[in-house]
Amino acid sequence: MDKRTGEIFRYRNIDRTGYKQYKSDDKNEKKIVRRHINADYYDEARLRRISKEGKLLYKRRKETIERSFADSKQKSWIQICTI
């Protein structure tokens, strides 16, 4: 369904590149909408990320995960320099 016009699209097929194709029922204007197979999962992940809980988790991530990546990069650089 088109959010702007409220037009309903009918599922047509999946093309070779992994996109679902939806076609409008309007005879005068042929409109095809392409949406990736995983687009629903991307939308769900985006909604989780922008929620209050997601924002709190992201703040925690900066303190833990990204810190460990920085430490491992630092250690690997030291190993390269000492060889």
BELMO-V342219 format. One record per backbone hydrogen bond with DSSP energy under -0.5 kcal/mol. NH is the residue of the N-H (numbers start at 1). CO is the residue of the C=O. E is the energy in kcal/mol with one decimal. If there is no record, write none. Layout:
NH|CO|E / NH|CO|E
This chain:
2|7|-3.0 / 6|2|-2.1 / 10|23|-3.1 / 12|21|-3.2 / 13|21|-0.8 / 15|19|-2.5 / 18|15|-1.6 / 20|35|-3.6 / 21|13|-3.2 / 22|33|-2.7 / 23|10|-3.0 / 24|31|-2.3 / 25|8|-0.7 / 30|28|-0.6 / 31|29|-0.8 / 33|22|-2.9 / 35|20|-2.4 / 37|18|-2.1 / 39|36|-1.7 / 41|38|-0.5 / 42|38|-2.0 / 43|39|-2.3 / 44|40|-2.1 / 45|41|-2.4 / 46|42|-2.3 / 47|43|-2.4 / 48|44|-2.0 / 49|45|-2.3 / 50|46|-2.0 / 51|47|-0.5 / 51|48|-0.7 / 54|48|-0.5 / 55|51|-2.1 / 56|52|-1.9 / 57|53|-2.3 / 58|54|-2.1 / 59|55|-1.8 / 60|56|-1.8 / 61|57|-2.1 / 62|58|-1.7 / 63|59|-0.9 / 64|60|-1.4 / 65|61|-0.5 / 66|61|-1.7 / 68|64|-1.8 / 69|65|-2.0 / 70|66|-1.9 / 71|67|-2.2 / 72|68|-2.3 / 73|69|-2.2 / 74|70|-2.2 / 75|71|-2.4 / 76|72|-2.2 / 77|73|-2.0 / 78|74|-1.8 / 79|75|-1.9 / 80|76|-1.9 / 81|77|-2.2 / 82|78|-1.8 / 83|79|-0.8 / 83|80|-0.5
